[in-house]
Amino acid sequence: MRTLLYIILITGLVAVVAGCKPKSSCISSGGGTGGNGSISISPTHYGSYVDICTMYIKYGTLNAPANGIYDDSAQCAFVDTIPVATFNNLKAGLYYFYGKGYHTAFVAYVKGGANYTLCTEQHATVLLPTYTYNP
């Protein structure tokens, strides 16, 4: 009986310890220019890269702006056959991206949005999924 009690206690203790997670070091607010971070973003459509695309960025949020006004934009340029728009001098924080362009392989206009949290002022690479729309 005593052995069963010890087994139950040890199992409970292991479950409690295993369930503990360290606190995330990610910043849950902020963002914007003036830091040492950068984010390179590449638009994709059905598993391939979108060749013509403009990327927009909104600082300090994980959501699209209600008024449709973004803080900055960049045209994708090819880097080693991959279309990339890079935003430099970013602080750690929250960012929302929106891309709009034309995918020549599918002969389709595409757009899409995604959010990203830059935890430290380093370089990050993000893939932005897009979907077809009619302009």
Summary of the structure (lengths in Angstrom):
residues: 135
radius of gyration: 21.3
end to end distance: 73.4
largest distance: 73.4
contacts: 391
relative contact order: 0.26
helix: 13%
strand: 53%
